[in-house]
């Protein structure tokens, strides 16, 4: 299952609190990339937050993995977790053709 995880900063957290954990955070994400758990990693330019595309068994699995990130573990950031499914709308493009072929 694809998971979209969008970082949110926790209120009241200063940049100085985050800095000591950034190298360990990057190392952890790199390990996930190598393991095939993390498919894509982006940084939201305007909000200075991470946007992750993960491949997990479930939302719970993604949550469990994200909770091991140093910044999450230290309660400095959190993630909105959005399970993704394939877009079903394209079927509408072919419904008319299917009906006319059957008739």
N, C-alpha and C positions, 0 to 999 in steps of 0.2 A: 504494500500500500504506500502510495506517495503521501508525504506529509509536508505541508508548508508551515514552517515555524518562523514567527516574526518576533524579534526581540523587543522587549519594553524595558526601559530603565525604571528602576524603582524610585519612588519619590524620596528626596533627601540624600541620595547617594552622590558624593562628590567624585570628580575624576581622579583625585589622589587615592581614593579607596580602591579604584579599579586597576590602576597602573601596575601594581605588584603581581597581578594575576594574568596579565595579557599574554606573556610568553607561554605559560602553561595552557592557557585557553587555546592558543593557536596550535600547540602540539597535540592537544586532544582532538581538535577538529581535523587536523591532518591525519591522525590515526583513523578516524572515522571515514575519511575520504578513501584511504588505502583499504579499509575493510568493506567498502561498498555501501556503508550506511548513509554517508553524506554524499549526495549526488551532485549538488550545486551549492555554492556559498557566495552570497552577495552582501554588499553593504549599501544600505539606503543612503544615498548621497545627502539628502536634505535633513534626515533625522538622526544620522550617525548611529544606525542600528543594523544588526545582522538580519539577513533574510536567508533562511536555509531551506533547501529541498532535500528531504530525507526519504529513504526507503526503509520502512519498518513493517512489522507484522500488524501493528495496530496503533491507535492513538496512545494507549497505555504504554506500549513499548517505546514510542517516541518520547513520551514524558519521562519514563525511567532513564533513558539515555541522556536526555537534556539535563536532568537533575544531577548528572555527574560532572557537568561542566564546572570548572572552578568558579566562574562568576555567578552561576546559579547556586552552586553549593554554598557560597558565601553570602547568598541572598542580596547580591548587588544588581542582578538583572532577573527578568523572567521572560517567558515566551508565551505568545498566543499560538496554540497548536490547531491547525486546520487540516483534517484528513481530506484528501482529494480523491475524486472518482472521475472516470472519463466523462467528457461532455456528451450528453445524449442528444443534443439538438440537431446534429447532422442527419439523423434518421429522418427528420422532417423533409429534407431535401429529396429523399428518394421515395417517400410514401406514395406520391402521385404516380410515379413510374411503376411502382410495384402493383398498385391497384389497376392501372391501365393494362399492364402485362397479364394480369390474372383474368381480366374481363374479356 
